[in-house]
Amino acid sequence: IYAVFDLGGGTFDISVLKLTQGVFEVLATGGDTALGGDDFDHRLYCWALEQAHLSLLPPQDQRLLTVKARAVKESLSSKPTATLQARLSAGQWVNLSIGADAFAVMTQHLVSKTIDATRRALRDAGLSVGDVKGVVLVGGATRMPHVRKAVADFFGQEPLSDIDPDQVVAV
């Protein structure tokens, strides 16, 4: 029994699979079509607005801060701190630093949603966490260390992240 934990930019999908004679059978699927890496970006964007005491930004500044927030999220996947720097259209500078631990705390509710959906998929398959022999991470948002840790803690094993899902055959 394997679980494929797929947290992409815009959606989260979980699949529970059974491997029999080299062929995977889908036992259950679940997820959240309104949850993905973009939600982590948005949380950082909102944090930046709060920290810089900003509101009612023009669309170009909203886009700029969203792009910068995504860059911070990606940086925090490999570094303990990151800085969001942007010059807004009115000339104001935004210069904020955040640590990976603070980012993990502010997005814990999003990670919890993925674990809740995973729990439901296992229940739908009539399985327990102990039945799962391997967990495969798919999607860019699974690069975030606190997501990886939550998955590892939930399943009681280190997830795999170097498997090409395009080479998996499902029936």
NUZASE-712797 format. One line per 5 residues: number of its first residue (from 1); their letters; for each residue x negated, y, z negated of C-alpha. Coordinates in nm, 3 decimals, m for minus. Layout:
BEGIN
NUM	a	X/Y/Z ~ ...
//
This chain:
BEGIN
1	iyavf	0.000/0.000/0.000 ~ m0.137/0.339/0.103 ~ m0.019/0.697/0.069 ~ m0.085/0.968/0.326 ~ m0.075/1.309/0.158
6	dlggg	m0.047/1.570/0.436 ~ m0.058/1.933/0.324 ~ m0.087/2.146/0.635 ~ m0.045/2.515/0.697 ~ 0.332/2.519/0.693
11	tfdis	0.460/2.184/0.569 ~ 0.393/1.907/0.321 ~ 0.455/1.544/0.412 ~ 0.399/1.229/0.211 ~ 0.416/0.882/0.363
16	vlklt	0.398/0.552/0.179 ~ 0.266/0.276/0.405 ~ 0.216/m0.098/0.382 ~ m0.071/m0.255/0.576 ~ 0.000/m0.602/0.712
21	qgvfe	m0.234/m0.772/0.960 ~ m0.379/m0.441/1.074 ~ m0.045/m0.268/1.129 ~ 0.103/m0.002/0.901 ~ 0.471/m0.018/0.811
26	vlatg	0.632/0.301/0.680 ~ 0.801/0.226/0.346 ~ 0.904/0.582/0.258 ~ 0.851/0.939/0.361 ~ 0.914/1.268/0.190
31	gdtal	0.778/1.613/0.150 ~ 0.880/1.974/0.177 ~ 0.920/2.145/0.513 ~ 0.895/2.484/0.343 ~ 0.568/2.422/0.157
36	ggddf	0.218/2.446/0.298 ~ m0.110/2.629/0.294 ~ 0.067/2.948/0.398 ~ 0.236/2.951/0.057 ~ m0.105/2.952/m0.113
41	dhrly	m0.207/3.243/0.114 ~ 0.112/3.427/0.023 ~ 0.048/3.380/m0.348 ~ m0.297/3.537/m0.306 ~ m0.142/3.818/m0.101
46	cwale	0.106/3.890/m0.383 ~ m0.176/3.875/m0.637 ~ m0.371/4.133/m0.432 ~ m0.067/4.363/m0.422 ~ m0.027/4.333/m0.799
51	qahls	m0.396/4.386/m0.875 ~ m0.433/4.684/m0.639 ~ m0.098/4.834/m0.748 ~ 0.032/4.837/m0.391 ~ 0.387/4.823/m0.258
56	llppq	0.577/4.889/0.063 ~ 0.283/4.841/0.296 ~ 0.319/4.894/0.670 ~ 0.326/4.572/0.876 ~ m0.035/4.603/0.995
61	dqrll	m0.157/4.624/0.633 ~ 0.061/4.328/0.537 ~ m0.097/4.125/0.820 ~ m0.447/4.239/0.723 ~ m0.406/4.142/0.359
66	tvkar	m0.252/3.807/0.457 ~ m0.552/3.729/0.680 ~ m0.789/3.833/0.401 ~ m0.596/3.622/0.149 ~ m0.633/3.315/0.374
71	avkes	m1.007/3.379/0.400 ~ m1.030/3.399/0.019 ~ m0.837/3.071/m0.016 ~ m1.072/2.901/0.229 ~ m1.378/3.042/0.055
76	lsskp	m1.256/2.919/m0.283 ~ m1.252/2.565/m0.142 ~ m1.631/2.564/m0.158 ~ m1.729/2.851/m0.389 ~ m1.644/2.938/m0.750
81	tatlq	m1.545/3.297/m0.667 ~ m1.439/3.498/m0.365 ~ m1.379/3.863/m0.285 ~ m1.092/4.014/m0.091 ~ m1.203/4.337/0.077
86	arlsa	m0.987/4.537/0.313 ~ m0.947/4.892/0.430 ~ m0.581/4.978/0.464 ~ m0.441/5.200/0.739 ~ m0.413/5.499/0.502
91	gqwvn	m0.785/5.469/0.426 ~ m0.751/5.302/0.084 ~ m0.997/5.025/0.006 ~ m0.892/4.703/m0.163 ~ m1.181/4.522/m0.331
96	lsiga	m1.078/4.234/m0.557 ~ m1.258/3.924/m0.683 ~ m1.097/3.603/m0.799 ~ m1.229/3.279/m0.938 ~ m1.130/2.932/m0.825
101	dafav	m0.991/2.855/m1.171 ~ m0.761/3.159/m1.166 ~ m0.645/3.066/m0.815 ~ m0.570/2.712/m0.932 ~ m0.361/2.845/m1.222
106	mtqhl	m0.163/3.088/m1.005 ~ m0.081/2.818/m0.750 ~ m0.023/2.526/m0.988 ~ 0.353/2.544/m0.928 ~ 0.291/2.481/m0.556
111	vskti	0.069/2.182/m0.627 ~ 0.331/2.049/m0.868 ~ 0.589/2.055/m0.588 ~ 0.368/1.823/m0.380 ~ 0.327/1.583/m0.671
116	datrr	0.704/1.585/m0.736 ~ 0.772/1.496/m0.372 ~ 0.507/1.223/m0.391 ~ 0.673/1.079/m0.701 ~ 1.009/1.074/m0.517
121	alrda	0.860/0.898/m0.213 ~ 0.711/0.627/m0.434 ~ 1.045/0.587/m0.611 ~ 1.221/0.561/m0.272 ~ 0.977/0.285/m0.173
126	glsvg	1.041/0.106/m0.502 ~ 0.676/0.136/m0.598 ~ 0.468/0.271/m0.883 ~ 0.146/0.468/m0.868 ~ m0.042/0.150/m0.961
131	dvkgv	0.077/m0.020/m0.641 ~ m0.110/0.232/m0.424 ~ m0.453/0.103/m0.321 ~ m0.564/0.409/m0.128 ~ m0.470/0.771/m0.073
136	vlvgg	m0.556/0.957/0.246 ~ m0.565/1.337/0.251 ~ m0.464/1.509/0.575 ~ m0.427/1.879/0.651 ~ m0.641/2.181/0.592
141	atrmp	m0.481/2.274/0.260 ~ m0.604/1.947/0.107 ~ m0.953/2.099/0.111 ~ m0.861/2.302/m0.196 ~ m1.036/2.141/m0.493
146	hvrka	m0.738/2.178/m0.728 ~ m0.514/2.000/m0.477 ~ m0.765/1.716/m0.449 ~ m0.793/1.695/m0.826 ~ m0.415/1.685/m0.872
151	vadff	m0.386/1.402/m0.618 ~ m0.674/1.212/m0.779 ~ m0.525/1.258/m1.126 ~ m0.178/1.149/m1.014 ~ m0.295/0.835/m0.836
156	gqepl	m0.581/0.758/m1.076 ~ m0.827/0.733/m0.787 ~ m1.031/0.954/m0.559 ~ m0.846/1.024/m0.235 ~ m1.007/0.967/0.104
161	sdidp	m1.046/1.265/0.333 ~ m1.253/1.133/0.622 ~ m0.996/0.914/0.799 ~ m0.859/1.018/1.140 ~ m0.479/0.986/1.119
166	dqvva	m0.457/0.968/1.499 ~ m0.617/0.626/1.482 ~ m0.348/0.486/1.248 ~ m0.075/0.276/1.412 ~ 0.271/0.288/1.248
171	v	0.578/0.077/1.323
//
